Amino acid sequence: MGRTVPVSITPEQRAELERLIAKRSLRQAHARRVRIILMSAEGLSGVEIARLLGTTKFQVSRVRRRFELGGVPGLADRPKAGRGNNVPLEIVMRILAAVMTAPPKGYSHWSTGLLAKRFGISKTTVHKILRANELKPHQHRTFKLSSDPHFDEKVLDVVGLYLNPPEKAVVLSVDEKTQIQALERTQLMLPLRPSKAARHTHDYKRNGVVDLNAALEVATGRVVHRVTATHTGADFLAFLNVIARAYPSTELHVIVDNSSTHTTPAVNDWLTANPRVRFHFTPTSASWLNQVEALFSILTRRSLKFSSFPSKAALTRHLRAFLADWNRNPTAFIWTKPAAAIIRQRRKMIARTSRTEH
C-alpha cells in the first residue's frame, strides 16, 4: 500500500476551514467536505477518513481533488436547480447572478415574484432555487464602519488590555445603558402553560426612563453600577467616584466610548486629580469593542424583555436585583479576536463598500 500524501494547506486556508466548521448554519455535506480536507492535512489516509466520517474512499478522493482545483471556495455547495425541477443550469446561474445585483428601479430587493416574472418561471421554482443555494434576498442586516482616523491604534490599545492586561492593575469596561423604559403592560401577563407560550398585551403605559451606569471588571465579570434618572456629565462624574471607592488603591484602566459625558471639563479635571485612573477610548462607531455591551445585551434579554414596571422605582429595584444576583456568581467574557484581525476585516469592508454600486 502506497504512502498517503497529506493535503497541503496554508495557514490562511486552515483558518478559513476552521471558521467554516464552527458555523452552526453550515450544511452537513459542506461540513463533511471541510472535515475531509482538515483530516487529510493531518496525514490521515482516505480509508481512515472514510471510516471516521461514514463515507467512501472514492468520495474522499473527489473532495481532495475539488480542493486542489478550487481551494476553500471549491468545497462549497455547487449551484442546484432545485429539487424536482428541470431548469437548465444556464437559467439557474442567471437567476443567481441577478439576485446578487441591484433590484429593478423602485424596489428595495429582489422577490420570488420579480425573479419569476423576469425569467418566465414559477415563483415556487424560484424559491427552491434560492433555498438550494442559500440566498435570502428578503433578509437584510445592518452594519456601521468606523471612520475614526485613529481606529487602528485605539483597537490595538483596547484589545491589548483584554489579551494582555497590565500587572497589578484592574481593567474596567464602563458605559451607560440609557433610556431604559419603565413599560407597564395594560393587563397582567398570561403565564406559561404546557403547549402555550407566556403571553402579554401588545400595548403598554410609559412610566418614565432611567439610566444604568455599569463598570464591568474584565478579569472577573464583577459589576459596579449606579442607576440615575438623568444622563449628564455630572451623573458620570458621580459614577467615577463610585468606581474609585470600589477600587480605593488600585491602578485602574477604564475603557469608555466617545460619549460627550465622558469628556466634560469636570471629568478631565477629575482624571488629572486621580492619576491612577486612565481612560482608554474605543474608536467612534465601535462601542461593540467595549465588553460591557455584552452585559447590557444579557440584561435586555434575560431581565427586561418580558417584564412590566408600574414605576421607575420598580424598574430600579428590578435592575439592582438582577445585578446583585449577577455579582453572586459573575461571569467574565473572554476576548479571543486579535487586534490585527479586526483591523484587517475593517479594511476589507472599506474596500468592499467603496466599490458598491448605489
C-alpha positions as CSV (number, residue, x, y, z in Angstrom):
1,M,0.0,0.0,0.0
2,G,1.4,3.4,-1.0
3,R,2.1,6.1,1.5
4,T,-0.7,8.7,1.9
5,V,0.4,12.2,0.9
6,P,-1.2,14.8,3.2
7,V,-3.1,17.6,1.6
8,S,-1.0,20.8,1.7
9,I,-2.9,23.8,3.1
10,T,-1.7,27.3,4.0
11,P,-2.3,28.9,7.5
12,E,-4.9,31.2,5.9
13,Q,-6.7,28.2,4.4
14,R,-6.7,26.4,7.7
15,A,-8.1,29.4,9.5
16,E,-10.9,29.7,6.9
17,L,-11.7,26.0,7.1
18,E,-11.8,26.1,10.9
19,R,-14.1,29.2,10.7
20,L,-16.4,27.3,8.4
21,I,-16.6,24.2,10.6
22,A,-17.5,26.4,13.5
23,K,-20.6,27.8,11.7
24,R,-23.8,26.2,13.0
25,S,-25.6,27.0,9.8
26,L,-23.1,25.2,7.6
27,R,-24.8,22.4,5.5
28,Q,-23.9,18.9,6.6
29,A,-22.4,17.9,3.2
30,H,-20.3,21.1,3.1
31,A,-19.1,20.5,6.7
32,R,-18.1,16.9,5.8
33,R,-16.0,18.2,2.9
34,V,-14.3,20.7,5.2
35,R,-13.5,17.9,7.7
36,I,-12.1,15.7,5.0
37,I,-9.6,18.4,4.0
38,L,-8.6,19.1,7.6
39,M,-8.1,15.4,8.3
40,S,-6.2,14.9,5.1
41,A,-3.9,17.8,6.1
42,E,-3.1,15.9,9.3
43,G,-1.9,12.9,7.2
44,L,-4.9,10.5,7.7
45,S,-5.4,8.1,4.8
46,G,-8.5,8.1,2.6
47,V,-9.6,4.8,4.1
48,E,-9.3,6.2,7.7
49,I,-11.2,9.4,6.8
50,A,-14.0,7.4,5.1
51,R,-14.4,5.1,8.1
52,L,-14.5,8.0,10.6
53,L,-16.9,10.2,8.6
54,G,-19.1,7.4,7.3
55,T,-18.4,7.9,3.6
56,T,-16.3,6.2,0.9
57,K,-12.7,6.4,-0.1
58,F,-13.8,7.4,-3.6
59,Q,-15.8,10.4,-2.1
60,V,-12.7,11.4,-0.1
61,S,-10.6,11.4,-3.3
62,R,-13.2,13.5,-5.1
63,V,-13.2,16.1,-2.2
64,R,-9.4,16.3,-2.2
65,R,-9.5,16.9,-6.0
66,R,-12.1,19.7,-5.6
67,F,-9.8,21.4,-3.0
68,E,-6.7,21.0,-5.2
69,L,-8.6,22.7,-8.1
70,G,-10.7,25.3,-6.3
71,G,-9.2,25.8,-2.8
72,V,-11.6,26.5,0.1
73,P,-14.3,28.0,-2.2
74,G,-14.2,24.8,-4.2
75,L,-15.7,22.9,-1.3
76,A,-18.9,25.0,-1.2
77,D,-22.2,23.6,-2.4
78,R,-22.5,23.9,-6.2
79,P,-25.5,25.7,-7.7
80,K,-28.5,23.5,-7.9
81,A,-31.7,23.9,-9.9
82,G,-33.9,22.9,-7.0
83,R,-35.4,19.6,-6.2
84,G,-37.9,18.2,-8.8
85,N,-37.3,21.0,-11.4
86,N,-35.8,20.7,-14.8
87,V,-34.5,24.2,-15.0
88,P,-31.5,24.5,-17.3
89,L,-28.3,25.3,-15.4
90,E,-27.8,28.4,-17.5
91,I,-31.1,29.8,-16.2
92,V,-30.2,28.9,-12.7
93,M,-26.9,30.8,-13.0
94,R,-28.6,33.8,-14.5
95,I,-31.1,33.9,-11.5
96,L,-28.2,33.6,-9.0
97,A,-26.3,36.4,-10.8
98,A,-29.4,38.6,-10.9
99,V,-30.4,38.2,-7.3
100,M,-26.9,39.4,-6.2
101,T,-27.2,42.6,-8.1
102,A,-29.3,45.8,-7.6
103,P,-33.1,45.2,-8.0
104,P,-35.3,47.0,-10.6
105,K,-35.9,50.7,-10.0
106,G,-38.5,51.4,-7.4
107,Y,-37.8,48.1,-5.5
108,S,-35.7,47.6,-2.4
109,H,-34.8,44.0,-3.1
110,W,-35.5,41.1,-5.4
111,S,-38.5,38.9,-4.6
112,T,-39.5,35.5,-5.9
113,G,-42.3,37.2,-7.9
114,L,-39.9,39.7,-9.5
115,L,-37.5,36.9,-10.5
116,A,-40.3,34.6,-11.7
117,K,-41.6,37.4,-14.0
118,R,-38.1,38.3,-15.2
119,F,-37.2,34.7,-16.2
120,G,-40.6,33.3,-17.1
121,I,-40.8,30.5,-14.4
122,S,-43.0,29.9,-11.4
123,K,-42.4,31.6,-8.0
124,T,-42.2,28.1,-6.4
125,T,-39.4,27.2,-8.7
126,V,-37.5,30.4,-8.0
127,H,-38.0,29.8,-4.2
128,K,-36.5,26.3,-4.5
129,I,-33.5,27.6,-6.5
130,L,-32.8,30.4,-3.9
131,R,-33.2,28.0,-1.0
132,A,-30.9,25.3,-2.6
133,N,-28.2,28.0,-2.9
134,E,-28.7,29.6,0.5
135,L,-29.8,33.0,-0.9
136,K,-32.3,35.1,1.1
137,P,-32.9,38.4,-0.6
138,H,-35.7,39.3,1.8
139,Q,-33.3,39.3,4.7
140,H,-31.1,42.3,5.5
141,R,-28.6,43.0,8.2
142,T,-27.1,46.4,9.3
143,F,-23.5,47.4,9.7
144,K,-21.6,50.5,10.5
145,L,-18.0,51.2,9.7
146,S,-15.9,53.4,12.0
147,S,-14.4,56.5,10.3
148,D,-12.1,57.2,13.2
149,P,-8.7,58.2,11.8
150,H,-7.1,56.6,14.9
151,F,-9.1,53.4,14.6
152,D,-6.0,51.1,14.4
153,E,-4.2,52.5,17.4
154,K,-7.3,52.5,19.5
155,V,-8.1,48.9,18.7
156,L,-4.6,47.9,19.5
157,D,-4.9,49.7,22.8
158,V,-8.2,48.3,23.9
159,V,-7.7,44.7,22.7
160,G,-4.2,44.8,24.3
161,L,-5.9,45.4,27.6
162,Y,-8.2,42.4,27.1
163,L,-5.5,40.0,26.0
164,N,-2.5,41.3,28.0
165,P,-3.8,43.3,30.9
166,P,-1.2,45.3,33.0
167,E,0.1,43.6,36.1
168,K,-1.2,44.8,39.5
169,A,-3.9,46.8,37.8
170,V,-7.7,46.4,37.2
171,V,-9.2,46.8,33.7
172,L,-12.8,48.1,33.7
173,S,-15.2,48.3,30.8
174,V,-17.5,51.2,31.5
175,D,-20.6,52.6,29.8
176,E,-24.2,53.7,30.3
177,K,-27.4,51.9,29.2
178,T,-29.6,54.9,28.6
179,Q,-33.3,55.4,28.3
180,I,-34.4,52.1,29.9
181,Q,-38.2,52.4,29.8
182,A,-40.5,51.5,32.7
183,L,-43.1,50.0,30.5
184,E,-46.3,48.7,32.2
185,R,-48.5,46.3,30.2
186,T,-52.1,47.2,30.2
187,Q,-53.1,43.8,31.5
188,L,-51.4,41.1,33.5
189,M,-49.3,38.6,31.6
190,L,-50.8,35.1,30.9
191,P,-48.3,32.7,32.4
192,L,-46.5,29.8,30.7
193,R,-48.6,26.6,30.3
194,P,-48.0,23.2,28.6
195,S,-48.2,23.8,24.8
196,K,-48.8,27.5,25.3
197,A,-46.2,30.3,25.5
198,A,-46.4,33.0,28.0
199,R,-48.4,35.9,26.6
200,H,-48.6,39.7,27.2
201,T,-50.5,42.5,25.7
202,H,-49.0,44.5,22.8
203,D,-49.9,47.8,24.3
204,Y,-48.4,49.4,27.4
205,K,-48.2,52.6,29.5
206,R,-44.9,54.5,29.7
207,N,-43.9,55.3,33.3
208,G,-40.6,57.1,32.6
209,V,-37.0,56.1,31.9
210,V,-33.8,55.5,33.9
211,D,-30.1,55.2,33.0
212,L,-27.8,52.4,34.2
213,N,-24.1,53.2,34.7
214,A,-22.1,50.0,34.8
215,A,-18.4,49.1,35.2
216,L,-17.5,45.6,34.3
217,E,-14.3,44.2,35.8
218,V,-12.8,42.4,32.8
219,A,-10.9,39.8,34.7
220,T,-13.8,38.6,36.9
221,G,-17.0,39.8,35.4
222,R,-18.0,41.7,38.6
223,V,-20.1,44.8,38.1
224,V,-20.2,48.1,39.9
225,H,-23.3,50.0,39.0
226,R,-25.4,53.1,39.6
227,V,-29.0,53.9,38.4
228,T,-29.9,57.5,37.7
229,A,-32.9,59.4,36.4
230,T,-30.8,61.5,34.0
231,H,-27.8,61.2,31.7
232,T,-25.4,64.0,32.2
233,G,-21.7,64.7,32.7
234,A,-22.4,65.2,36.4
235,D,-24.0,61.8,36.6
236,F,-21.0,60.2,35.0
237,L,-18.6,62.1,37.3
238,A,-20.6,60.8,40.3
239,F,-20.3,57.3,39.0
240,L,-16.5,57.7,38.7
241,N,-16.4,58.4,42.4
242,V,-18.4,55.2,43.0
243,I,-15.8,53.3,41.0
244,A,-12.9,55.0,42.9
245,R,-14.5,54.0,46.2
246,A,-15.0,50.4,45.0
247,Y,-11.3,50.2,44.0
248,P,-9.6,52.6,46.5
249,S,-5.9,52.0,46.0
250,T,-5.6,50.2,42.6
251,E,-4.4,51.4,39.3
252,L,-7.5,51.5,37.0
253,H,-7.6,51.3,33.2
254,V,-11.1,52.3,32.2
255,I,-12.4,51.5,28.7
256,V,-15.1,54.0,27.5
257,D,-16.7,55.1,24.3
258,N,-16.8,58.6,22.9
259,S,-19.9,59.9,24.6
260,S,-19.8,63.6,25.3
261,T,-20.5,62.9,29.0
262,H,-17.1,61.1,29.2
263,T,-15.0,64.2,28.1
264,T,-16.5,67.1,30.0
265,P,-14.1,69.6,31.6
266,A,-15.2,68.3,35.1
267,V,-14.4,64.8,34.1
268,N,-11.0,65.8,32.7
269,D,-10.2,67.7,35.9
270,W,-11.2,64.6,37.9
271,L,-8.8,62.5,35.9
272,T,-6.0,65.0,36.5
273,A,-6.7,64.8,40.2
274,N,-6.8,61.0,40.1
275,P,-3.7,59.9,38.0
276,R,-4.2,56.2,39.0
277,V,-7.2,56.2,36.7
278,R,-6.6,56.2,33.0
279,F,-9.2,56.3,30.2
280,H,-8.9,54.2,27.0
281,F,-11.3,55.3,24.3
282,T,-12.9,52.9,21.8
283,P,-13.0,54.1,18.2
284,T,-16.0,56.1,17.1
285,S,-18.9,53.9,16.0
286,A,-17.3,50.9,17.6
287,S,-18.9,50.6,21.0
288,W,-19.1,46.9,20.3
289,L,-15.4,46.8,21.3
290,N,-16.5,47.6,24.9
291,Q,-17.2,44.4,26.7
292,V,-19.8,45.9,29.0
293,E,-22.1,45.9,25.9
294,A,-22.3,42.1,26.2
295,L,-23.6,42.5,29.8
296,F,-26.2,45.0,28.5
297,S,-27.3,42.5,25.9
298,I,-27.8,39.8,28.5
299,L,-29.6,42.3,30.8
300,T,-32.1,43.1,28.0
301,R,-32.8,39.5,27.0
302,R,-32.9,38.0,30.5
303,S,-34.3,40.8,32.7
304,L,-36.1,43.5,30.7
305,K,-37.6,42.0,27.6
306,F,-40.8,40.5,29.1
307,S,-41.1,42.5,32.3
308,S,-43.7,45.1,33.3
309,F,-43.0,48.0,35.6
310,P,-45.6,50.3,37.3
311,S,-43.0,52.9,38.1
312,K,-39.3,54.0,37.7
313,A,-38.8,52.9,41.3
314,A,-39.9,49.4,40.4
315,L,-37.6,49.3,37.4
316,T,-34.7,50.5,39.5
317,R,-35.3,47.7,42.1
318,H,-35.5,45.2,39.3
319,L,-32.2,46.3,37.8
320,R,-30.5,46.2,41.2
321,A,-31.8,42.7,41.9
322,F,-30.5,41.4,38.6
323,L,-27.1,42.9,39.1
324,A,-26.9,41.7,42.7
325,D,-27.6,38.2,41.5
326,W,-25.1,38.5,38.7
327,N,-22.4,39.6,41.2
328,R,-23.0,36.5,43.4
329,N,-21.7,34.4,40.5
330,P,-20.1,36.8,38.0
331,T,-19.1,35.6,34.5
332,A,-16.0,37.1,32.8
333,F,-16.2,37.5,29.0
334,I,-13.2,36.0,27.2
335,W,-12.0,38.1,24.3
336,T,-10.4,36.0,21.6
337,K,-10.2,38.1,18.4
338,P,-6.7,39.7,17.9
339,A,-6.5,43.3,17.0
340,A,-4.8,42.6,13.7
341,A,-7.8,40.6,12.6
342,I,-10.3,43.4,13.5
343,I,-8.1,46.0,11.6
344,R,-7.8,43.7,8.6
345,Q,-11.6,43.0,8.5
346,R,-12.4,46.7,8.6
347,R,-10.0,47.4,5.7
348,K,-11.7,44.7,3.7
349,M,-15.1,46.2,4.4
350,I,-14.0,49.6,3.4
351,A,-12.6,48.3,0.2
352,R,-16.0,46.5,-0.5
353,T,-18.2,49.4,0.3
354,S,-16.1,51.8,-1.8
355,R,-16.8,49.5,-4.8
356,T,-20.5,49.0,-4.0
357,E,-22.9,50.4,-6.6
358,H,-25.7,52.6,-5.1
